[in-house]
Amino acid sequence: MTKTTLRRRLRTLETRPPNAWRETGSNARPNLHGLLRYPAMMVPCMQGDIIDIILDHKSQPSCRILDPFVGSGTVMTEALIRDLDFTGVDINPLAALVCEAKVAIDAGADIEGAAQTVLSALRSDIYDAIDVEFPGINKWFDDESAVNFSRLRRAISQVEDKGARRVMWTVFAETVRLCSNSRTSTYKLHIRASGDHVDANQVLLTFDTNLRQSLMRVREYRELIGTRKTKRPLVRIICGDARKAPLKWNISDHQILVTSPPYGDNQTTIPYGQFSYLAMRWIPEDDFPSSDAKRLMANTNALDAVSLGGTVRGAEEKETAVRATSQHFDAFVREAERTDRKLAIRKVSSFIGDFADVLNHMRSSWAGTAHWVLTTGNRTAAGLTVPFDAICKDLVTKLGGKPITSLHRQLPNKRMPLRNSQGAMITTETTTVFEFS
Ligand SMILES: C[S@@+](CC[C@H](N)C(=O)[O-])C[C@H]1O[C@@H](n2cnc3c(N)ncnc32)[C@H](O)[C@@H]1O
């Protein structure tokens, strides 16, 4: 297929987006996509459709998919379904654990057996001990709930295979999300109203329901991939900072980078760290695919502070560097400087500077042919829209990428608790496809 055909096919998606991209609820997140409700997940079939078109076109016979902000592994799952080698990076140990759980499912780990081990251990556990201790545990878990979470923790710890155990921790994390005293309507840690606490009896029932649904999802996924005729795809999950993650490529690979970066710094957009904190405090440190998990769960802000834009230290230098590269960022700063919102500007500068470092690192790790697919949202800061989509275009173009098409998708507002500090909602996302030849 020629480049012109590739562009035409992508532009057809732009003018006539498939109905499936508008699905919401469980239809939108089939098989492994729905194991854990992670913030700001991508639309799986949309990314899959774009990958399929690029696969038809790529110049090299072999390729590797890369997602430097892999989150819960939406792109990874779409890559695995297509038998494609994959590298994913995320700074969040819970995200990396969930991805490793999905890899274990793909690799054929005995998940039904692990579920039986957990359920039978639960039946015989009559202890009332609370097995973890951390600051604020009594605020987020009533004693009776903590006893039940401890039973679940002991039961899961009995599963011998690490991959299968990580699947159980994923089910556990979803149970923590639903049953702790933190509201489910926001990703921030925010105490529920007193009449709204989940009854302690619900903990084990919710886990049981989640477990059964997860087993169905595992079966659905395994039916979908069937028996592989070729060898299993090679998957690498790196739990670390995308600005310096060690990436290795085969000289003959075509790189397909598909990702959705955060909308801005975690504190004023989505606090992935706060979202993950409670589950992380319950899961044994050794089960995280990260040597840094203990430090990153030290307090509710630790992970958010090391994520992109997590500190305003050095914001001025970052701002100067990016203004020289991106005319849209430069225009934003000039407009924003008319307001007195200095801290808001520094936060945006720090985030954009860190993000530019990720793009530079990704390109300097791979000089061959590539397609990059970036899904971004434009947040508000200092009372102004931050044109992140246009800034991305400037930055990638400077690195030698050529924008081919931009697809716009309306976000289903009801499920987007993405209020930023100014209270404005992010209502659309833009997916831009770039080509490096
Ligand atoms: C929009 S989410 C990705 C969601 C993912 N596409 C999905 O469907 O689940 C952005 C991710 O970037 C991660 N992140 C933030 N700063 C990072 C950094 N410096 N290095 C790597 N990942 C980072 C966050 O932890 C979060 O998981």
The ligand as an SDF file (V2000), in Angstrom:
LIG
                    3D

 27 29  0  0  0  0  0  0  0  0999 V2000
   -3.5250    8.7110   30.1570 C   0  0  0  0  0  0  0  0  0  0  0  0
   -2.6900    7.5510   31.1910 S   0  0  0  0  0  0  0  0  0  0  0  0
   -2.4610    6.1700   30.1280 C   0  0  0  0  0  0  0  0  0  0  0  0
   -3.6920    5.3060   30.0930 C   0  0  0  0  0  0  0  0  0  0  0  0
   -3.5590    4.1570   29.1210 C   0  0  0  0  0  0  0  0  0  0  0  0
   -3.4790    4.6200   27.7590 N   0  0  0  0  0  0  0  0  0  0  0  0
   -4.7290    3.2090   29.2900 C   0  0  0  0  0  0  0  0  0  0  0  0
   -5.5330    3.0540   28.3560 O   0  0  0  0  0  0  0  0  0  0  0  0
   -4.8460    2.6290   30.3770 O   0  0  0  0  0  0  0  0  0  0  0  0
   -1.1090    8.2710   31.3780 C   0  0  0  0  0  0  0  0  0  0  0  0
   -0.1020    7.4140   32.1400 C   0  0  0  0  0  0  0  0  0  0  0  0
    1.1490    8.1050   32.1690 O   0  0  0  0  0  0  0  0  0  0  0  0
    1.8280    7.6650   33.3300 C   0  0  0  0  0  0  0  0  0  0  0  0
    2.9740    8.5640   33.5970 N   0  0  0  0  0  0  0  0  0  0  0  0
    3.0040    9.8080   34.1280 C   0  0  0  0  0  0  0  0  0  0  0  0
    4.2690   10.2700   34.2000 N   0  0  0  0  0  0  0  0  0  0  0  0
    5.0660    9.3020   33.6860 C   0  0  0  0  0  0  0  0  0  0  0  0
    6.4710    9.1970   33.4630 C   0  0  0  0  0  0  0  0  0  0  0  0
    7.3160   10.1860   33.8030 N   0  0  0  0  0  0  0  0  0  0  0  0
    6.9500    8.0620   32.9040 N   0  0  0  0  0  0  0  0  0  0  0  0
    6.1050    7.0460   32.5510 C   0  0  0  0  0  0  0  0  0  0  0  0
    4.7650    7.0880   32.7640 N   0  0  0  0  0  0  0  0  0  0  0  0
    4.2480    8.2050   33.3080 C   0  0  0  0  0  0  0  0  0  0  0  0
    0.7540    7.6440   34.3980 C   0  0  0  0  0  0  0  0  0  0  0  0
    1.1260    6.8360   35.4900 O   0  0  0  0  0  0  0  0  0  0  0  0
   -0.4360    7.1070   33.5990 C   0  0  0  0  0  0  0  0  0  0  0  0
   -0.5510    5.7100   33.7650 O   0  0  0  0  0  0  0  0  0  0  0  0
  1  2  1  0
  2  3  1  0
  2 10  1  0
  3  4  1  0
  4  5  1  0
  5  6  1  0
  5  7  1  0
  7  8  2  0
  7  9  1  0
 10 11  1  0
 11 12  1  0
 11 26  1  0
 12 13  1  0
 13 14  1  0
 13 24  1  0
 14 15  1  0
 14 23  1  0
 15 16  2  0
 16 17  1  0
 17 18  1  0
 17 23  2  0
 18 19  1  0
 18 20  2  0
 20 21  1  0
 21 22  2  0
 22 23  1  0
 24 25  1  0
 24 26  1  0
 26 27  1  0
M  CHG  2   2   1   9  -1
M  END
$$$$
